[in-house]
Amino acid sequence: MISHGDFIDLFTKYKVSGNDISRLKEYGLISGGGRHEITVEKDEMAGFQNDNLVLTFTTESDERITFEYSAFHLTDTAKALIDILEIETDNNFFTDLAEHFKRESDSDVIVEIYDVDVENLK
């Protein structure tokens, strides 16, 4: 499991303090902080992405694998502010997050990160 503490450590590395997180929650810009599950099954892909990268979870195991992680989610207001202020996604943060998942995930889970190359999608 990727714990709440792991996320706090990661946020701290990028100079986001616990007080910052509390204020963002108070201002209605983030929600959550609870536990979430990802289920990984053979021949299925799970994961999530930011603007530039995709983090995937796959397995060759015939067993269904479920693991938990803690996370905060941006509210619609925060997403709108990011667009208005043209705030760029931090790929280093997302890559570090992927490394946390690689270290902490079940050994049968394959964790990979890919660039989203919009030019090749046209």
N, C-alpha and C positions, 0 to 999 in steps of 0.2 A: 504494500500500500504506500502511496505517496501521502505523507501525513501533512497536517496543517503546519507543523513545525518546519517541514521541508520547504513548503511554499513561503513561509515567513523568512527562512534563510535565503531563499532565492530572491525574494523582494528586497531584503536587506542588502544583498550584493549589488542591487541596482538602485540603492539609496531610497527605497520606499520603506518607511518605518511603520511600525504597528499603529502609531498615532495617525499617520497618513491614511492608512487603511480604514481606521475608525472614522476619520473625517469624511472620506469618500462614501462610506456607508451612511453616515449621518446626512450628507448632502444628497443622498439618493442616486449616486453615480455608480455604485456597485451593489450587488446583492449576493446572497449565498454565503459562502464560507463553510458550507456543509459538505457532507460526503456524497460522492457520486460514484456510479459504477460504470465500468466498461466491460462488455462481454466480447470475447474473442473466440471465433469458431473457425474451423478449417474451411478454406475456400470463401471466407468472408473477410472484409476489411472493415476495421473500426478506426476511429481517430478523430482529429480535429485540426483546424488550421488557423493561421493568421493571414494577413494580406499577401505574404510572400512565400510561406512555407506550409507544407502539409506534414503532420505527424501521424504515422500509421501504425497500427497494431495488427499483426497477423499471426497465424500459427500453422504448423504442419500436424499438430496433435489432433487426434480424433476426439479428445475431450473438450468440452466447453469450459473455457477459462474466464473467470470473472475476477476483476480486481477493483479496488476502491482508490479514489483520490479525493483530496479536498481542493476546492476551487472557489474563486469569486467570479461573478459574471457581471459584465458591463450592462447597465440599464440602457433602455432606448435613448434616454437623455444623454448619457455619456457617449454613446455611439454617435449621436447627432453632433455633440460638441467636438468630437474627434474629427469628424468630417468638416465641420465649419472651420476649425482651427488648423486643419490639414496636418494633424499630428501623424508622424510616420511610425510604423510598426518597428519594434526593436527585434531584429532577427537573432541577436546574441541571446536575449532573454529566452526566446522560444527554443533556441538550440540548447541552452542550459536546461530548460525544462525537459526536453527530449532526453538529455543525458541522465536526469533524475529518474525518468521512467525506465530507461535502459538498465540502470543499476538496481532499481527496486522491483521490477516486474518479474513475474514467474519466468523461470528459465525457458519454458516452452513458448513464450511470447516473443515474437520478432518485432523490435521497435526500429522504425526507420523514419528518416526525415527527407523530404524532397522539396526542391525549389519549385515554385509555381512560375512557369515561364509563359506569360500571357501571350507573347508574340507568337509562340508555336501553336497556340490554340486557335488562332484566327484562320 
